[in-house]
Amino acid sequence: MFIQLDLESAEPIYIQLQHQIIEGIAKKKLQPGDPLPSVRSLAADIGINLHTVNKAYQYLKQEGFILIHRQKGVVINPDGFPKADEAYKKQLKSSLHPLISNAISRGLGEDDFLRICSDIFNKFKVEGENG
């Protein structure tokens, strides 16, 4: 699996794991219906606590990215992914607010900020097209 965690990062491991799985979906490395390792298996494979994996999986389930079946295990939601509704857009604005204020405080201009966002967005598109 493509999961790469930074155990020295200030970002909690369960959040890194959530981000890595969502990134895999965005880059089309994970498709609807694809299986994910069980909580125990993934925890053992990457050497982290199973409660950490469980916390990440529960968030992904709550957000509609994965389904957890007792018999089938964990799978990427075969019905597709949650769409960007108004609630999501509101949450996105809230998440971007501190990033933008930090960038402005550091002297980063709007054009540079938008260019960085555009570069990241395009990287996801290109990697998604190349599977």
C-alpha positions as CSV (number, residue, x, y, z in Angstrom):
1,M,0.0,0.0,0.0
2,F,1.1,3.6,-0.6
3,I,0.7,4.8,3.0
4,Q,3.8,6.8,4.1
5,L,3.5,8.3,7.6
6,D,5.9,10.7,9.3
7,L,6.2,9.5,12.9
8,E,8.2,12.6,13.8
9,S,5.5,15.0,12.5
10,A,3.4,17.2,14.8
11,E,0.4,16.1,12.9
12,P,-1.3,13.1,14.6
13,I,-0.8,9.7,12.9
14,Y,-4.5,9.0,12.5
15,I,-4.9,12.3,10.6
16,Q,-2.0,11.5,8.4
17,L,-3.6,8.1,7.7
18,Q,-6.9,9.8,6.8
19,H,-5.1,12.2,4.5
20,Q,-3.1,9.5,2.8
21,I,-6.3,7.4,2.1
22,I,-8.2,10.4,0.8
23,E,-5.2,11.4,-1.3
24,G,-5.1,7.8,-2.7
25,I,-8.8,8.3,-3.7
26,A,-8.1,11.7,-5.3
27,K,-5.2,10.3,-7.3
28,K,-7.3,7.3,-8.3
29,K,-4.9,4.9,-6.7
30,L,-8.0,3.7,-4.7
31,Q,-11.2,3.1,-6.7
32,P,-14.8,2.6,-5.4
33,G,-15.1,-1.0,-4.2
34,D,-11.3,-1.5,-3.6
35,P,-10.6,-3.3,-0.4
36,L,-8.4,-1.8,2.4
37,P,-6.5,-3.8,4.9
38,S,-8.3,-4.7,8.2
39,V,-7.5,-2.5,11.2
40,R,-5.2,-5.1,12.7
41,S,-3.5,-5.8,9.4
42,L,-2.8,-2.2,8.5
43,A,-1.6,-1.4,12.1
44,A,0.8,-4.4,11.9
45,D,2.0,-3.5,8.4
46,I,2.9,0.1,9.2
47,G,3.8,-0.5,12.9
48,I,1.2,1.6,14.6
49,N,-1.4,1.0,17.3
50,L,-4.6,-0.6,16.0
51,H,-6.7,2.1,17.9
52,T,-5.0,4.7,15.7
53,V,-6.0,2.9,12.5
54,N,-9.5,2.4,13.9
55,K,-9.8,6.2,14.7
56,A,-8.8,7.0,11.1
57,Y,-11.2,4.4,9.6
58,Q,-14.1,5.6,11.8
59,Y,-13.6,9.2,10.5
60,L,-13.4,8.0,6.9
61,K,-16.6,5.9,7.4
62,Q,-18.4,8.9,9.0
63,E,-17.4,11.1,6.0
64,G,-18.6,8.5,3.5
65,F,-15.2,7.5,2.0
66,I,-15.2,3.9,3.2
67,L,-17.7,1.2,4.3
68,I,-16.9,-1.3,7.0
69,H,-18.6,-4.7,6.7
70,R,-18.2,-7.5,9.2
71,Q,-17.9,-10.2,6.5
72,K,-16.5,-8.1,3.6
73,G,-14.0,-6.0,5.6
74,V,-13.1,-2.4,4.8
75,V,-13.8,-1.2,1.3
76,I,-13.7,2.2,-0.5
77,N,-17.3,3.3,-0.8
78,P,-18.6,1.5,-3.9
79,D,-21.3,4.1,-4.4
80,G,-18.8,6.8,-4.9
81,F,-17.7,9.6,-2.7
82,P,-19.4,12.4,-0.9
83,K,-20.0,15.5,-3.1
84,A,-19.0,19.0,-2.2
85,D,-22.3,20.3,-0.8
86,E,-22.8,23.6,1.0
87,A,-21.9,22.1,4.4
88,Y,-18.6,20.9,3.0
89,K,-17.9,24.3,1.4
90,K,-18.5,26.0,4.7
91,Q,-16.1,23.5,6.5
92,L,-13.5,24.1,3.7
93,K,-13.7,27.8,4.2
94,S,-13.2,27.3,7.9
95,S,-10.2,25.1,7.3
96,L,-8.6,27.5,4.8
97,H,-9.1,30.6,7.0
98,P,-6.1,29.9,9.4
99,L,-3.9,28.8,6.4
100,I,-4.6,32.1,4.6
101,S,-4.2,34.2,7.6
102,N,-0.9,32.5,8.3
103,A,0.3,33.0,4.7
104,I,-0.7,36.7,4.8
105,S,1.1,37.2,8.1
106,R,4.2,35.7,6.5
107,G,4.0,38.1,3.6
108,L,2.7,35.6,1.0
109,G,0.6,37.4,-1.6
110,E,-2.7,36.2,-3.0
111,D,-1.2,35.4,-6.4
112,D,1.5,33.2,-4.8
113,F,-1.0,31.5,-2.5
114,L,-3.4,30.8,-5.4
115,R,-0.5,29.5,-7.5
116,I,0.5,27.1,-4.8
117,C,-3.1,25.9,-4.5
118,S,-3.3,25.5,-8.3
119,D,0.0,23.6,-8.5
120,I,-1.2,21.1,-5.9
121,F,-4.7,20.8,-7.5
122,N,-3.1,20.2,-10.9
123,K,-0.7,17.6,-9.5
124,F,-3.6,15.6,-8.2
125,K,-5.3,15.9,-11.6
126,V,-2.2,14.7,-13.5
127,E,-1.5,11.8,-11.0
128,G,-5.2,10.8,-11.1
129,E,-5.2,10.7,-14.9
130,N,-2.0,8.5,-14.9
131,G,-3.6,6.3,-12.3
